[in-house]
Amino acid sequence: MLQLEKIIVCGAGTMGSGIALVCAKAGYTTLLYDVSDQMIAKSQAQNNSQLEKWVLKNTLSAEAAQAIADRLQYSTAIEACTGDLAIEAIIENPAAKMQLFQALLDQNPGGILLASNTSSLSIN
C-alpha cells in the first residue's frame, strides 16, 4: 500500500491552488509549485483568505486553519519538488506536461506517483 506523506501540486492557478488547499486540509504536507513568483504569491493569498473565511463562518477553528496553513508550502524551485505524489494542474499543453513529468521524475529518483488534472487532453 502506498504511504503518502508529501503531495506536490504543480501549477498555482485556480485549480492547482484549490487542490493544494484540499490536500493540506486532508492532513498532507503539500507543496504548491509554479514557475511564477507572482502566481505563487497570488495562490498563497487566496488560500489564506479561504482559511480566514472558514474561520469566520465557524466551519473551521483558528487552530485547524493554522495547522492547514503550516502544512502548505510554496515554491518556484523544481528542486523542492520531492514527495510521494505529484498532481499537475498546468497549461493544457502535452509537451509542457511531459517536460514537467520528466523534471519530477528527475527530482524523485526513488519514484513518485504522477497524476494529471487535465480536463481537455487524453491521458493516452
KEVODO-452792 format. One record per atom (N, C-alpha, C, O, CB): x, y, z; residue in three letters. Coordinates in steps of 0.001 Angstrom, whole numbers, padded with zeros to 6 digits, always signed. Each point is the difference from the previous one (the first is absolute). Glycine has a CB too. Example, Ala and Ser with C-alpha at 12.3 -4.5 7.8 and 13.67 -1.06 7.14 Angstrom:
<nodes>
+013190-005690+007800ala -000890+001190+000000ala +000900+001200+000000ala +001036-000019+000665ala -002928-001154+000581ala +001542+002223-001966ser +000820+001190+000060ser -000770+001090+000730ser +000509+001108+000169ser +000675-001736-002314ser 
</nodes>
This chain:
<nodes>
+000843-001183+000000met -000843+001183+000000met +000886+001243+000000met +000981+000077+000740met -002825-001320+000481met +001492+002199-002047leu +000753+001250-000108leu -000244+000860+001236leu -001145+000254+000375leu +000994-000344-002895leu +001220+000529+003138gln -000085+000885+001154gln +000293+001420-000465gln +001130+000303-000384gln -000434-002162+001979gln -001685+002720-001567leu +000182+001390-000407leu +000371+000852+001200leu -000699+000023+001013leu -000943-000330-002882leu +002761+001006+001731glu +000393+000950+001022glu +000041+001416-000554glu -000370+000956+000681glu +001681-002750+000452glu -000852+001919-002385lys +000117+001331-000594lys -000565-000018-001411lys +000322-000869-000811lys +001716+001360+002212lys -002884+000486-001669ile -000614+000158-001310ile +000529+001278-000634ile +000116+001034+000658ile -002196-002283+000080ile +002392+001164-002002ile +000443+001154-000775ile -001110+000343-000981ile -000471-000870-000732ile +002936+000242+000969ile -002880+001868-000258val -000971+000468-000984val +000737+000990-000885val +000564+000981+000485val -002578-001317+001081val +002007+000076-002855cys +000720+000841-000962cys -000990+000862-000762cys -000890-000505-000685cys +002716-001220+000465cys -001657+003027+000350gly -000887+000955-000651gly -000796+000742+001052gly -000864-000590+000649gly +000720-000856-002699gly +000416+002722+002231ala -000635+000787+001058ala -001167+000833-000495ala -000316+001041+000575ala +002494-000974+000563ala -002817-000523-002203gly -001221+000666-000451gly -001154-000349+000932gly +000208-000562+001075gly +000607+000513-003463gly -002005+000378+001978thr -001179-000243+000830thr -000142-001470+000370thr -000225-000329+001165thr -000884+002269-002252thr +001239-002825+000100met -000173-001424+000251met +001110-000541+000897met -000278-000680+000988met -000865+000452-003204met +002390+000523+001881gly +001120-000493+000795gly -000036+000506+001426gly +000274-000752+000935gly +001063+000639-003000gly -001670+001377+002241ser -000088+000570+001354ser -001055-000717+000824ser +000212-000320+001169ser +000523+002538-002057ser -001867-002463+000262gly -001081-000696+000693gly +000366-001429+000350gly -000305-000472+001096gly -001307+001911-002290gly +002261-002128+000273ile +000434-001375+000262ile +000984-000022+001162ile -000105-000848+000886ile -000238+000244-003311ile +001292+001523+002428ala +000990+000055+001078ala -000677+000249+001346ala +000367-000618+001000ala +001350+001467-002626ala -002693+000040+001661leu -000703+000304+001248leu -000758-001228+000501leu +000011-000289+001196leu -000225+002699-001897leu -000437-003124-000196val -000732-001214+000377val +000958-001064+000541val -000304-000665+000990val -001439+001173-002740val +002892-000666+001104cys +000989-000978+000467cys +000492+000337+001397cys +000102-000878+000858cys +000590+000475-003220cys -000387+001669+002590ala +000457+000432+001326ala -001109-000157+001035ala +000260-000385+001140ala +001327+002004-002219ala -002816-001323+000684lys -001132-000143+000915lys -000207-001464+000373lys -000444-000311+001105lys -000629+002349-002109lys +001400-002936+000070ala -000133-001436+000258ala +001132-000536+000883ala -000008-001172+000374ala -001152+000945-002576ala +002134+001087+002534gly +001041-000390+000933gly +001357-000274-000615gly +000920-000421+000700gly -002708-000489+000636gly +001929+001141-002634tyr +001266-000276-000671tyr +000897+001235-000065tyr -000476+001113-000227tyr -000679-002871-001110tyr +002444+001552+001538thr +000959+001041-000303thr -000085+000209-001503thr +000096-000960-000765thr +001453+000375+002741thr -001726+001820-002405thr -000258+000286-001407thr +000872+001144-000471thr +000075+001054+000631thr -002424-001868-000387thr +003006+000581-001373leu +000810+001032-000639leu -000713+000450-001264leu -000313-000824-000860leu +002464-000144+001804leu -002409+002255-001068leu -000552+000559-001225leu +001148+000629-000772leu +000650+000933+000472leu -002930-000516+000598leu +002516-000939-002258tyr +001111+000441-000846tyr -000533+000720-001230tyr -000993-000411-000600tyr +002405-001508+001413tyr -000738+002990-001174asp -000287+000709-001246asp +001288+000699-000425asp +000855+000304+000832asp -003335+000028-000235asp +002609-000084-001873val +001196+000694-000497val -000073+001500+000250val +001007+000697-000123val -000751-002462-001621val -001424+002265+002090ser -000224+001434+000160ser -000102+000411+001467ser -000856-000492+000735ser -000302+000491-002935ser +002037+000905+002616asp -000087+000567+001357asp -001348+000685+000210asp -000591-000088+001076asp +003089+000409-001039asp -002973+000358-001072gln -001266+000720+000088gln -001167-000958+000247gln -000876+000285+000816gln +001801+001478-002343gln -000936-002892+000827met -001076-000979+000193met +000073-000631+001386met -001029-000241+000631met +001024-000220-003094met +001204+000197+002931ile +000158-000556+001347ile -000539+000977+001041ile -000737-000398+000902ile +002762-000904-001655ile -001666+002566+000633ala -000471+001015+000954ala -001522+000120-000036ala -000646+000086+001044ala +002811+001162-001315ala -002726-001242-000922lys -001460+000097-000157lys -000684-001215+000619lys -001003+000140+000700lys +001304+001198-002814lys +000235-002523+001860ser -000575-001220+000543ser +000050-000017+001526ser -000974-000362+000659ser +001650-000832-002742ser +000460+001585+002628gln +000131+000013+001455gln -001011+000970+000617gln -000610-000307+001024gln +003059-000276-001231gln -002625+001738-000408ala -000974+000974+000502ala -001420-000553-000091ala -000792+000168+000927ala +002315+001704-001623ala -001847-002532-000415gln -001341-000577-000167gln -000249-001101+001019gln -001073-000063+000600gln +001144+000612-003042gln +000910-001410+002638asn -000182-001091+000958asn -000131+000529+001420asn -000828-000493+000766asn +002125-001020-002271asn -000498+002504+001869asn -000120+000602+001332asn -001357+000666+000181asn -000594-000072+001076asn +003070+000428-001027asn -002963+000291-001099ser -001320+000629+000047ser -001098-001051+000190ser -000937+000214+000770ser +001781+001647-002248ser -000732-002981+000788gln -000992-001063+000142gln +000004-000563+001414gln -001059-000256+000573gln +001318-000298-002998gln +000914+000365+002981leu +000084-000492+001383leu -000655+000986+000964leu -000712-000409+000917leu +002839-000814-001477leu -001892+002512+000358glu -000620+001031+000845glu -001521-000042-000123glu -000706+000140+000998glu +002751+001302-001257glu -002553-001634-000955lys -001456-000082-000207lys -000586-001173+000768lys -001051+000128+000629lys +001305+000910-002897lys +000427-002190+002218trp -000490-001172+000726trp -000025+000256+001496trp -000916-000446+000692trp +001806-001031-002495trp +000108+002192+002308val +000036+000323+001430val -001144+000952+000342val -000696-000199+000996val +003209-000125-000945val -002710+001351-000864leu -001074+000969+000254leu -001381-000634-000066leu -000916+000436+000698leu +002377+001337-001628leu -001618-002789+000106lys -001283-000710-000133lys -000146-001114+001033lys -000996-000724+000017lys +001006+001253-002457lys +000992-000653+003295asn +000011-001035+001035asn -000080-001417-000564asn -000541-000901+000641asn -000524+002541+000872asn +001604-001828-002709thr +000078-001347-000551thr +001374-000608+000252thr +000243-001168-000300thr -001921+001793-001452thr +002570+000188+002309leu +001356-000436+000299leu +000515+000842+001161leu -000205+001213+000028leu +000625-001930-002442leu +000239+000084+003362ser +000570+000765+001116ser +001257+000723-000464ser +000615-000374-000998ser -001552-001277+002666ser +001298+002665-000947ala +001225+000744-000319ala +001218-000917+000094ala +000937+000118-000790ala -001989+002011+001647ala +001033-003032+000102glu +001117-000936+000164glu +000101-000948-001197glu +001094-000271-000495glu -001358+000410+002994glu -000880-000635-002955ala -000010-000902-001162ala +000445+000742-001259ala +000730-000552-000824ala -002586-000794+001875ala +001418+002589-001198ala +000410+000802-001156ala +001507+000215+000008ala +000645-000070-001046ala -002883+001212+001030ala +002796-000881+001184gln +001444+000193+000106gln +000746-001294-000320gln +001050+000033-000642gln -001422+001755+002369gln -000157-002916-001289ala +000628-001289-000290ala +000001-000277-001506ala +000972-000529-000539ala -001702-000328+002796ala -000350+001213-002921ile -000081-000165-001458ile +001026+000903-000667ile +000744-000438-000878ile -003202-000143+001021ile +002497+001844+000275ala +000967+000950-000568ala +001432-000490+000219ala +000855+000174-000869ala -002471+001718+001279ala +001877-002494+000732asp +001339-000505+000301asp +000382-001186-000889asp +001180-000213-000279asp -001476+000992+002633asp -000705-001551-002802arg +000283-001137-000877arg +000200+000415-001452arg +000502-000788-000801arg -001822-000633+002340arg +000934+002646-001889leu +000129+000501-001370leu +001338+000707-000185leu +000342+000926+000735leu -002840-000676-000890leu +003237-000705-000834gln +001258+000636-000362gln -000138+000507-001436gln -000803-000520-000775gln +002155-000980+002359gln -000573+002502-001924tyr -000056+000610-001329tyr +001418+000145-000537tyr +000911+000370+000740tyr -003049+000869-000159tyr +002328-001531-001880ser +001344+000112-000555ser -000024+000187-001510ser -000905-000459-000697ser +001745-000957+002559ser +000187+002108-002338thr +000235+000098-001442thr +001221-000824-000405thr +000444+000070-001146thr -001475+002225+001134thr +001566-003064+000935ala +001198-000805-000267ala -000389-001451-000256ala -000549-000660+000882ala +001934+002200+000556ala -001108-002034-002625ile -000304-001398-000322ile +000736-000937+000950ile -000472-001106+000266ile +000115+001725-002677ile +001501-000191+002920glu +000769-000820+000929glu -000776-000305+001288glu +000291-000982+000682glu +001792+001984-001630glu -003046-000178+001270ala -000810-000210+001200ala -001078-001062-000212ala -000646-000436+000953ala +001078+002808-000313ala -000619-002777-001871cys -001097-000905-000365cys +000351-001468+000219cys +000097-000783-000945cys -000834+002465-000723cys +000923-002028+002917thr +000218-001394+000361thr -001155-000429+000892thr -000403+000724+000911thr +002941-000498-001088thr -003061-001409-000098gly -001132-000486+000778gly -000463-001353-000479gly +000719-000712-000701gly -001399+003047+001120gly -000534-002680-000031asp -000568-001304-000306asp -000977+000039-001171asp -000128-000974-000742asp +000414+000387+003127asp -000974+001714-002546leu -001014+000172-001034leu +000127+001398-000568leu +000125+000972+000745leu -001680-002616+000383leu +001521+001747-002451ala -000017+001308-000654ala -001258+000094-000854ala -000295-000897-000790ala +002839+001026+000776ala -003270+000951+000178ile -001206+000267-000790ile +000287+001222-000844ile +000253+001082+000530ile -001812-002089+001224ile +001520+000840-003062glu +000243+001162-000858glu -001316+000663-000343glu -000999-000660-000287glu +003066-000408-000658glu -002045+002381+000982ala -001155+000829-000351ala +000531+001212-000775ala -000286+001151+000331ala -001063-001918+001736ala +002133+000465-003111ile +000616+001072-000782ile -000744+000167-001323ile -001040-000618-000226ile +003288+000156+001296ile -001707+001289-001918ile -000571+000307-001300ile -000321-001281-000779ile +000722-000992+000099ile +000558+003155-000120ile -002351-002131-000740glu -000436-001162-000784glu +000850-000127-001261glu -000473+000209-001118glu -001880+000034+002009glu +003598-000586-000682asn +000965-000166-001077asn +000755-001300+000259asn +000740-000097+000979asn -000513+002624-001332asn -000406-003539-000521pro +000641-001302+000258pro +001511+000088+000180pro +000551-000677+000868pro -002366-000358-002177pro +002490+001844+000518ala +001459+000109+000113ala +000396+000574+001363ala +000957-000471+000614ala -000788+000781-003112ala -000893+000694+002969ala +000293+000596+001302ala -000231-001005+001119ala +000781-000076+000949ala -001411+002329-001842ala -000446-003024+000777lys -000284-001011+001022lys +001074-001084+000014lys +000436-000417+001073lys -002890+000870-001328lys +002884-000911-000907met +001032-001027-000071met +001333+000531+000557met +000719-000719+000693met -001876-000293-002708met +001469+002256+001709gln +001233+000616+000519gln -000056+000069+001531gln +000984-000296+000678gln -000726+001656-002811gln -001405-000973+002660leu -000161+000062+001453leu +000131-001387+000610leu +000709-000171+000992leu -002198+002176-001233leu +000823-002992-000330phe +000086-001355+000540phe +001435-000501-000001phe +000423-000650+000956phe -002744+000200-001756phe +003080+000739-000251gln +001391-000429-000049gln +000815+000691+001094gln +000836-000634+000644gln -001047+000236-003122gln -000027+001684+002688ala +000702+000725+001060ala -000340-000580+001372ala +000868-000103+000866ala -000883+002181-002285ala -001246-002454+001614leu -000403-000597+001276leu +000654-001363+000200leu +000427-000331+001106leu -002607+001559-001237leu +002259-002014-000935leu +000684-001292+000092leu +001475+000192+000323leu +000570-000759+000784leu -002199-000221-002418leu +002246+001990+001034asp +001413+000290+000267asp +000224+000395+001458asp +001030-000343+000582asp -000758+001063-002964asp -001227+000000+002978gln +000120+000446+001386gln -000318-001102+001001gln +000305+000121+001186gln -000898+002157-001945gln -000026-003361+000269asn -000437-001086+000878asn +000492-001339-000532asn -000805-000824-000435asn -001223+002155+001102asn +003346-001562-000640pro +000547-001228-000593pro -000487-001278+000673pro +000071-001074-000598pro +001914+002391-000021pro -002475-001221+001841gly -000539-001163+000692gly -001421-000331-000411gly -000544-001031+000397gly +002016+001582+001490gly -002083+000333-002694gly -001360-000220-000471gly -000974+001018+000549gly +000161+000513+001108gly +000358-002909-001290gly -001521+002675-000608ile -001072+000918+000374ile -001221-000361-000830ile +000130-000369-001167ile +001508+002232+001780ile -002797-001762-000035leu -001255-000219-000708leu -000374+001301-000693leu -000095+001047+000642leu -000668-002823+001023leu +000551+001711-002977leu -000352+001190-000780leu -001475-000037-000363leu -000515-001029-000437leu +002855+001166-000478leu -003016+000986+001099ala -001410+000118-000331ala -000220+001298-000773ala +000743+000969+000154ala -001402-002309+001901ala -000377+001332-002887ser -000322+001182-000785ser -001410+000461+000302ser -000900-000806+000236ser +002470+000066-002033ser -001742+002027+001787asn -001313+000606+000193asn -000520+000533-001335asn -000841+000898-000022asn +001426-000296+002412asn -000099-001140-003482thr -000400+000495-001302thr -001505-000133-000204thr -000619-000970+000437thr +002870+000360-001328thr -002813+001584+000234ser -001435-000030-000261ser -000309-000120-001483ser -001141-000270-000376ser +000794+001631+002418ser +001339-001166-002876ser -000302-000019-001436ser +000918-000895-000813ser -000215-000168-001200ser -000630+002448+001470ser +001871-002865+000360leu +000933-000858-000730leu -000205-001454+000380leu -000314-000312+001149leu +001969+002185-001257leu -001479-002756-000852ser -000057-001427+000273ser +001298-000412+000687ser +001087+000368-000446ser -002613-000772-001550ser +001414-000353+003070ile +001176-000476+000716ile +000795-000962-000871ile +001215-000122+000156ile -002415+000405+002032ile +000527-000961-003097asn +000707-000930-000889asn +001045+000743-000790asn +000707-000602-000808asn -002729-000855+000647asn 
</nodes>
